[in-house]
Amino acid sequence: MIRFVDATKIYSNGVVGLKNVTVKIDKGEFVFIIGASGSGKSTFLKLIMHEETPTEGEVYVNGYSVHNMPKSEVPYLRRSLGIVFQDFRLLPNKTAYDNVAFAMQIVEALPREIRRQVPLALGLVGLSKKAKAYPNQLSGGEQQRVALARALVNNPAVLIADEPTGNLDPKTSMEIMELLDEINQRGTTVIVATHEKSIVDAMKKRVITLDRGELVSDVRKGSYTNED
Amino acid sequence: MKIRTLRLLAKEGTKNVYKNKLMSFASLATVLTTLFVLGLVLLIIVNVTTNLEAQKRDLQVKFYLRVDASKLEEEEVALFIEQSRASGVVADYQYESREQAYENAKKDIKDESLMEGLTPENFAVGYFVTLTNPDSSDAFIAKLKLFSGVDSQWITYPKQELERISGLMRAFNYVALFVIFVLMIISVLLISNTIRLTVYARRKEIEIMKYVGANDWFIRFPFIIEGMIIGLLGALLSHLLTSQAYGWLKEGLNTLFNSIKLSGLQLVEFSELGVRILVVNVLFGVTIGIIGSFMSVKKHLNV
């Protein structure tokens, strides 16, 4: 599903993003990527979604060779992923409904299909009643739910979340996490980068720890501190 | 891309024009202003050229027959001139008979003693010919000289005047081309700069679309439609504005020309040029709108 083979990313300013990381994430897994700021969490995710390419090594995602794929194929890679960001990244002049519908429009789904799937996705994240609201009329938690619905609506094989709860209060954060867990139960691979200890500890999932770009531990049913 | 998607994106672009009101307004104002200036300059150029062209056409070949020319010789020349008009070489001509020449002379010369003893037979038949193409005067005069009836010493053509006007037109054409060229460049820069600003304000939007997996055309197309609509609106509005402004200008200048007895100068009717200027404006506005959007979006697509 996702495979890093000796992947290294050194940015043009010399900063090491990731150093010789080899890791494999299987279909249906729920994985936390943790580490301090600058540990390489974001780089790890950016390599998956081809926002960056590795300077050395190989990265395979959903059958795409991300390390040497032509630019024209990037949209297709991204369509096989659902991506959720810390800052939600919703289109400001579209309603919640239209934001979710947008993800289906770009894959040229049938209008009939869009009218059926979008309410389902919004229902799944508990936002059916706010379908007509614009992002600035929604709370942070609600915006993140819309972003989740958008990430899910095309049934991606992998869902990537970069600090999805970074801008949310603890209660809302847990709700989002429960949603991610639910999504994972339905078969979607979920990868979450975070530095929120309480969440990682509570979820008891696989935890990959990065430190200054290196993979320092990879534990099944781990916690933030990795005592076990 | 499917037709359905194209329709969706076109609708999206149209909606965006009024969803981003302020930026649309800024772009529209820029397009409007630059096209307005461009339109006025085009009008000035057309007017100057038309008037110079008219002056050139007013230059006439004047020639007289010999005073002792026979009836046959006169008829030969008359036939030649008629044929030249039929073939389009001559645009128009006036014929002055011996009698008319005599009468004219009588009118012009106040001192009657000078006219004493003169009859129409002492005057020559004259022709004042306006050529369709003033540049063909040399060839025309050469042909005239072949007729025995024509008094080759009395063929006149204001050659110097023609060369002066031609020179003026050439110079003016260069200046006009240069001015239009510079104006076009300024317009392109101004308009594309405004578009770049509006796109920059929405670069986050473009980025988001990229992350969701939209391909470049999907993102670009609505922006291009937007640019096209603004370009078109700007062109149409500037056309209205230009026609109004030109109307006032024309009225004012015509009054002025009349008051200083320059009635030979005539401003071209806007309706004669309107369609052409509209076409230029629309083509220019829409093209810049499209190209400007295309280029500006391109910069932000590399995510």
Interface residues (C-beta under 8 A of the other chain):
Chain A: M49 E51 S72 P75 Y76 L77 R78 R79 L81 I83 F85 R89 L90 L91 P92 N93 F102 A103 Q105 I106 V107 E108 P111 R150
Chain B: M1 K2 R4 T5 L8 N16 K19 N20 K204 E205 E207 I208 M209 K210 Y211 V212 G213 A214 N215 F218 V303
